[in-house]
Amino acid sequence: MKRIYLLALLAATFSTLSLSSCSSDDDGNPVEDPCGIKNETEAYIAAMQAYSQTPTPAKCQAFKEAAMDYLEAADDCSALNEEAEESLEEARQAVEDLDCDE
């Protein structure tokens, strides 16, 4: 149950960050990766999917590492609003609290 809660929280955080960091160039065209975190995002999604499908300690640790890399990269994004920054802190705490030995 704890794992489901964590995955749901991180998915919600991912959605909040994705939506809040929408940006456009000077011509009003959307910028695909305004924060420059595409690689971290893809690694995070892949690790989350792998862990949710087969929750082993190794996949848990890989998920934690990918999540922290993503959250650290997102934290450096100047396009984040206050709500997204609060979500980052909640997600960071949830990742740190995840016990991969369970």
C-alpha positions, 0 to 999 in steps of 0.5 A: 500500500505504501508503494502505491501511495508513493507512486501516485504521489510521484506521478502527481508531482510529475504531472504538476511539474510538467504542466507548470513548466510549460513555456513558449519562445518569443513567437509563442511556439511551445518549447518542448523541454523548457527546463532541459530535463528530458533525459532525467524525465525519461529515466524517471518514467522508465524506472517507475514503470519497471519498479511498479511492474516488479517491485524488487529491492534493486528496482526500488533503488534504481527508482529512488536514484532516478526519482532523486535525479529527476527532482534535483534537475526539476528543482533547478528549473526557473519555470516552476511556480510555487505549487510545483516547488512545494510538490517537489519537496513533498516528493523528495521526502516521499522518495527519501522515506521509501524503504527498499528493503521491505 
